[in-house]
């Protein structure tokens, strides 16, 4: 028995930056993608210590609230010299302060924490989880890693989060200096999405439009 094709997905995220990226990355699937906010879905709890557990919790929550297949991601930056921090706490690494953007606080704390370390290596992580229904016994899970290092001074105006401080030696640029179209081909989220596309296509859940092929490089 074949599984039904996905016609509409709910994105289990309220992050505008992520939603913009996923909108571009999912275009080849020919699937309508709607944010959970458009259904009035509240944010799910993320109490876990791993990316995959948090992503699964968010996907199940959005699917339960909407009755639709749901796609969630949990992502962040991991720094080996800091024992893997900020990790799953990347979005809320620093203590919030009134009238100061959270991204700026997070970056400042990370740069300060690394001052005592020579090893500035870091890697972005993106874990995607797709469930067809809330109790889906076989969620589709995809993961992407993007390696770089943390620099003290921000560069670039694209992207969000830690992008202005995430230096990519192979590009001689930060993630925030990359053209968004280029970033969407090489980022951790792009890599995870390419893996997800392969898996859902192999299961016959979507049909890739013949004139658009997922980037597999």
C-alpha positions as CSV (number, residue, x, y, z in Angstrom):
1,X,0.0,0.0,0.0
2,X,1.5,3.3,-1.0
3,X,1.5,6.3,1.2
4,X,-0.5,9.4,0.2
5,X,1.4,12.2,-1.5
6,X,2.0,15.3,0.5
7,X,0.1,18.3,-0.8
8,X,0.4,20.7,2.1
9,X,3.0,20.9,4.9
10,X,2.9,22.9,8.0
11,X,6.2,24.4,9.1
12,X,6.6,24.0,12.8
13,X,8.6,27.3,13.3
14,X,7.9,30.9,14.0
15,X,11.4,32.0,13.0
16,X,11.0,34.4,10.1
17,X,14.6,33.8,8.9
18,X,14.1,30.0,8.8
19,X,10.8,30.3,7.1
20,X,12.3,32.4,4.3
21,X,15.0,29.8,3.8
22,X,12.6,26.8,3.8
23,X,10.3,28.6,1.4
24,X,13.2,28.8,-1.1
25,X,14.5,25.3,-0.4
26,X,11.1,23.6,-0.7
27,X,10.0,25.2,-3.9
28,X,11.2,22.2,-6.1
29,X,8.8,19.9,-4.2
30,X,5.6,21.6,-5.5
31,X,4.1,21.3,-2.0
32,X,2.2,24.2,-0.3
33,X,4.1,25.2,2.8
34,X,2.3,27.1,5.5
35,X,3.6,28.3,8.8
36,X,2.1,27.1,12.0
37,X,1.3,30.6,12.9
38,X,-1.3,30.7,10.1
39,X,-3.2,28.0,11.9
40,X,-2.8,29.6,15.3
41,X,-0.5,26.9,16.6
42,X,1.4,27.8,19.7
43,X,5.1,27.1,20.1
44,X,6.0,23.6,21.4
45,X,8.1,23.0,24.4
46,X,11.7,22.1,23.6
47,X,13.0,20.5,26.8
48,X,15.4,18.0,25.4
49,X,19.2,18.0,25.1
50,X,19.4,16.8,21.5
51,X,18.4,18.4,18.3
52,X,16.5,15.4,17.0
53,X,14.3,15.1,20.1
54,X,13.4,18.8,20.0
55,X,12.6,18.7,16.3
56,X,10.5,15.6,16.7
57,X,8.5,17.2,19.6
58,X,7.8,20.3,17.5
59,X,6.8,18.3,14.4
60,X,4.4,16.1,16.4
61,X,2.9,19.1,18.1
62,X,2.2,21.0,14.9
63,X,0.8,17.9,13.2
64,X,-1.5,17.2,16.1
65,X,-2.8,20.8,16.1
66,X,-3.4,21.1,12.4
67,X,-4.1,17.5,11.2
68,X,-1.4,18.0,8.5
69,X,2.0,16.5,7.8
70,X,4.5,18.7,9.7
71,X,8.1,19.6,9.2
72,X,10.2,20.9,12.0
73,X,13.9,21.7,12.4
74,X,16.1,22.2,15.3
75,X,19.4,23.9,14.6
76,X,22.2,25.7,16.3
77,X,25.9,26.2,16.5
78,X,28.3,23.9,18.4
79,X,31.8,24.9,19.5
80,X,34.1,22.0,20.5
81,X,36.2,24.3,22.7
82,X,33.1,25.0,24.8
83,X,32.0,21.4,25.1
84,X,29.5,21.7,22.3
85,X,27.8,24.9,23.5
86,X,25.7,26.7,22.6
87,X,24.2,23.6,21.0
88,X,20.4,23.2,21.4
89,X,20.4,26.4,23.5
90,X,21.8,28.5,20.5
91,X,18.7,30.7,20.1
92,X,18.6,31.5,23.8
93,X,22.3,31.3,24.7
94,X,22.5,34.7,26.4
95,X,20.2,36.1,29.0
96,X,17.6,38.4,27.3
97,X,17.8,42.1,27.8
98,X,15.2,44.7,27.0
99,X,15.7,46.6,23.7
100,X,18.7,44.5,22.7
101,X,18.3,42.0,19.8
102,X,18.8,38.4,21.0
103,X,21.1,37.6,18.1
104,X,23.5,40.4,19.2
105,X,23.5,39.1,22.8
106,X,24.1,35.6,21.7
107,X,27.0,36.5,19.5
108,X,28.6,38.8,22.1
109,X,28.4,36.0,24.7
110,X,29.9,33.4,22.3
111,X,32.8,35.7,21.3
112,X,33.5,36.5,24.9
113,X,33.5,32.8,25.9
114,X,36.0,32.0,23.2
115,X,38.5,34.7,24.1
116,X,40.4,32.3,26.3
117,X,40.6,29.6,23.7
118,X,42.8,29.3,20.7
119,X,40.5,26.7,19.0
120,X,37.8,28.8,17.4
121,X,36.3,25.9,15.3
122,X,32.5,25.6,15.2
123,X,29.9,23.9,13.2
124,X,26.3,24.6,12.4
125,X,23.8,21.7,12.9
126,X,20.4,21.4,11.3
127,X,18.2,18.4,12.0
128,X,14.9,18.1,10.1
129,X,12.0,15.9,11.1
130,X,9.0,15.2,9.0
131,X,5.9,13.4,10.4
132,X,2.9,12.5,8.2
133,X,0.6,12.5,11.3
134,X,1.1,13.0,15.0
135,X,1.7,9.4,15.9
136,X,3.9,8.7,12.8
137,X,5.9,5.6,13.8
138,X,8.5,6.3,11.1
139,X,9.4,10.0,11.0
140,X,11.8,11.1,8.3
141,X,15.0,12.5,9.8
142,X,17.7,14.4,8.0
143,X,20.8,16.1,9.3
144,X,23.3,18.6,7.9
145,X,26.6,20.0,9.3
146,X,28.4,23.1,8.1
147,X,32.0,23.6,9.4
148,X,33.6,26.9,10.1
149,X,35.1,29.0,12.9
150,X,34.0,31.9,15.1
151,X,35.5,35.3,14.4
152,X,35.4,38.2,16.9
153,X,34.3,41.0,14.5
154,X,31.0,40.6,12.6
155,X,31.0,40.7,8.8
156,X,28.2,40.8,6.3
157,X,24.5,41.7,6.4
158,X,22.8,38.6,5.1
159,X,21.5,35.7,7.1
160,X,20.6,35.7,10.8
161,X,21.7,34.2,14.1
162,X,25.5,33.6,14.3
163,X,26.0,34.1,10.6
164,X,28.1,37.4,10.8
165,X,30.6,35.6,13.1
166,X,30.7,32.3,11.3
167,X,33.8,32.3,9.1
168,X,34.1,29.9,6.1
169,X,37.7,29.5,5.0
170,X,36.8,27.8,1.7
171,X,34.7,30.9,0.8
172,X,36.9,33.5,2.5
173,X,33.7,35.0,3.8
174,X,31.3,34.7,6.7
175,X,27.9,33.1,6.3
176,X,26.4,36.6,6.4
177,X,28.6,37.7,3.5
178,X,27.4,34.9,1.2
179,X,24.7,35.6,-1.4
180,X,21.5,34.0,0.0
181,X,21.1,31.9,-3.1
182,X,24.6,30.5,-2.6
183,X,24.1,30.0,1.1
184,X,21.0,27.9,0.3
185,X,23.1,25.5,-1.7
186,X,25.9,24.9,0.9
187,X,24.4,25.6,4.4
188,X,23.7,23.0,7.1
189,X,20.0,23.5,6.4
190,X,20.5,23.1,2.7
191,X,22.4,19.8,3.2
192,X,19.7,18.5,5.6
193,X,17.0,19.5,3.1
194,X,18.7,17.7,0.2
195,X,18.8,14.6,2.4
196,X,15.1,15.0,3.3
197,X,14.1,15.5,-0.4
198,X,15.9,12.3,-1.3
199,X,14.1,10.3,1.5
200,X,10.6,11.6,0.8
201,X,11.1,11.1,-2.9
202,X,12.3,7.5,-2.4
203,X,9.1,6.9,-0.3
204,X,7.0,8.4,-3.1
205,X,5.6,11.1,-0.9
206,X,6.3,13.9,-3.4
207,X,7.1,14.2,-7.0
208,X,10.1,16.4,-7.9
209,X,9.2,18.6,-10.8
210,X,11.1,17.4,-13.8
211,X,12.7,20.7,-14.6
212,X,14.1,21.2,-11.1
213,X,16.6,18.9,-9.5
214,X,17.7,19.0,-5.9
215,X,21.3,20.1,-5.4
216,X,23.3,17.0,-4.4
217,X,26.8,18.5,-4.3
